[in-house]
Amino acid sequence: MSLATTTLSVLHITVGASALLAPSFTAAFFGLVPAASSLFVTRLFGSRDLALGLAVWATSGAAGTRDRDRPAAGSRTKNERRGALWIANLVNAIDIVSCVWSYYEGSINTAGVLWGAPGAAFLLLLGVVGIRDVDTM
């Protein structure tokens, strides 16, 4: 697994686990003032990010899959990797738009947009590099 793909999966897993286990902390990290009723939504975000990170990790060969357990041609494995990375890229692109939209409608503050949009853009960049790495393998 490439460094970009490893980093992408670990960051999604870390943020997802944080949002699930400590939703108030995670919301505050993004500049949000969490209300008790919004912690559920933060946990939903966490489950999505955790699942996304685990999917990228599992399809990238880092989950302990032995070479003899992989398809002989490797095309199915490459397609699975590429598919997981495309889904991650779609989610991260939507997160960028959502973050900027939320900032302009006034529902998040400057700290939120400065953590959220560049963070999602960095994850999107890692996903693009990850796809390039899969295509050059």
Backbone torsions as a table, in degrees:
resi	resn	phi	psi	omega
1	MET	NA	139.2	-179.0
2	SER	-73.2	160.4	177.7
3	LEU	-59.7	-40.1	-179.8
4	ALA	-62.4	-44.6	-178.7
5	THR	-68.7	-40.5	177.1
6	THR	-60.9	-47.0	-179.6
7	THR	-62.4	-44.4	178.3
8	LEU	-57.3	-49.2	-177.0
9	SER	-67.3	-42.4	-179.1
10	VAL	-64.8	-40.6	178.9
11	LEU	-65.9	-42.3	177.2
12	HIS	-64.3	-42.1	178.5
13	ILE	-63.0	-43.7	-178.1
14	THR	-64.7	-48.9	179.7
15	VAL	-65.2	-40.2	178.9
16	GLY	-62.4	-46.8	179.1
17	ALA	-63.9	-39.8	178.6
18	SER	-62.2	-44.4	-179.6
19	ALA	-66.9	-33.4	177.9
20	LEU	-72.9	-44.9	-173.1
21	LEU	-87.9	-30.2	-178.0
22	ALA	-138.4	68.3	-174.8
23	PRO	-62.7	-34.1	178.9
24	SER	-65.7	-43.9	178.3
25	PHE	-61.7	-46.6	-177.8
26	THR	-64.2	-43.2	178.2
27	ALA	-62.0	-44.3	179.5
28	ALA	-63.9	-36.0	178.1
29	PHE	-58.8	-35.7	179.1
30	PHE	-89.2	12.3	176.0
31	GLY	79.7	18.5	-179.6
32	LEU	-100.9	147.2	174.0
33	VAL	-98.1	103.7	-173.0
34	PRO	-76.2	126.7	170.3
35	ALA	-88.9	154.5	-178.2
36	ALA	-56.0	-37.9	-178.0
37	SER	-72.3	-20.3	-179.0
38	SER	-89.0	-7.6	179.8
39	LEU	-63.8	-30.9	176.4
40	PHE	-60.8	-44.8	-179.8
41	VAL	-65.9	-37.6	176.3
42	THR	-61.8	-40.5	177.3
43	ARG	-67.2	-35.6	175.3
44	LEU	-61.5	-44.0	175.4
45	PHE	-59.0	-41.3	-180.0
46	GLY	-63.8	-42.4	-180.0
47	SER	-65.8	-37.3	177.0
48	ARG	-63.5	-48.0	-178.6
49	ASP	-66.8	-40.3	178.4
50	LEU	-62.4	-47.1	179.5
51	ALA	-63.1	-40.3	179.4
52	LEU	-63.8	-46.4	178.4
53	GLY	-62.0	-41.3	178.9
54	LEU	-67.3	-35.9	178.3
55	ALA	-65.8	-44.5	178.1
56	VAL	-63.2	-43.3	179.2
57	TRP	-61.0	-47.8	-175.5
58	ALA	-66.6	-35.3	-177.5
59	THR	-87.3	-3.3	-176.8
60	SER	-99.9	8.0	177.0
61	GLY	81.9	4.7	-178.6
62	ALA	-91.5	-4.7	-174.7
63	ALA	-88.9	17.7	175.9
64	GLY	89.0	15.7	177.9
65	THR	-71.4	127.1	178.6
66	ARG	-80.8	152.1	-179.2
67	ASP	-56.3	-37.6	-177.4
68	ARG	-71.0	-14.9	178.4
69	ASP	-90.0	-8.1	-178.6
70	ARG	-86.5	155.0	175.9
71	PRO	-59.6	144.6	-175.3
72	ALA	-57.3	-48.5	-177.3
73	ALA	-77.1	-23.0	-179.6
74	GLY	78.8	-3.2	-176.2
75	SER	-67.7	-38.4	179.0
76	ARG	-63.7	-43.8	179.7
77	THR	-62.5	-43.3	178.4
78	LYS	-62.8	-41.7	178.9
79	ASN	-64.5	-39.0	177.0
80	GLU	-64.3	-44.3	178.0
81	ARG	-60.1	-49.6	-178.9
82	ARG	-60.2	-42.7	179.3
83	GLY	-62.5	-44.3	178.5
84	ALA	-63.3	-39.6	179.3
85	LEU	-69.1	-37.8	177.0
86	TRP	-64.3	-40.2	177.2
87	ILE	-63.8	-43.9	177.5
88	ALA	-60.0	-42.3	179.3
89	ASN	-63.9	-40.5	177.5
90	LEU	-62.2	-47.4	179.4
91	VAL	-60.4	-45.4	-178.2
92	ASN	-68.5	-35.4	175.7
93	ALA	-65.4	-42.9	177.0
94	ILE	-63.5	-37.5	177.7
95	ASP	-62.0	-38.3	178.3
96	ILE	-62.3	-49.9	-179.9
97	VAL	-61.3	-44.6	-179.7
98	SER	-61.8	-40.0	-179.1
99	CYS	-65.2	-48.6	179.8
100	VAL	-64.5	-42.1	178.3
101	TRP	-59.6	-47.8	-179.5
102	SER	-61.7	-37.6	178.6
103	TYR	-63.9	-46.6	-177.6
104	TYR	-71.5	-24.1	175.1
105	GLU	-86.8	-4.6	175.3
106	GLY	87.0	12.8	-178.1
107	SER	-90.6	-10.4	170.1
108	ILE	-132.7	155.7	-177.9
109	ASN	-92.3	-174.9	-177.9
110	THR	-61.0	-41.2	178.8
111	ALA	-59.6	-40.2	179.6
112	GLY	-62.1	-45.0	-179.3
113	VAL	-72.6	-31.9	179.8
114	LEU	-74.3	-26.8	173.5
115	TRP	-87.4	-43.4	-171.8
116	GLY	-71.2	-55.6	-174.7
117	ALA	-65.8	-50.2	178.1
118	PRO	-65.0	-34.3	177.3
119	GLY	-62.9	-46.0	178.1
120	ALA	-66.7	-35.9	177.8
121	ALA	-65.4	-39.3	176.9
122	PHE	-63.3	-43.8	177.9
123	LEU	-63.9	-38.3	176.5
124	LEU	-62.4	-43.9	177.4
125	LEU	-60.2	-44.1	177.4
126	LEU	-59.9	-39.9	178.6
127	GLY	-65.8	-39.7	177.9
128	VAL	-64.5	-44.6	177.2
129	VAL	-63.3	-39.4	178.2
130	GLY	-60.8	-41.8	177.3
131	ILE	-64.5	-42.2	177.5
132	ARG	-59.8	-41.8	179.2
133	ASP	-63.8	-40.4	177.6
134	VAL	-62.9	-41.7	-177.2
135	ASP	-70.2	-21.4	-180.0
136	THR	-98.2	1.8	180.0
137	MET	-76.8	NA	NA
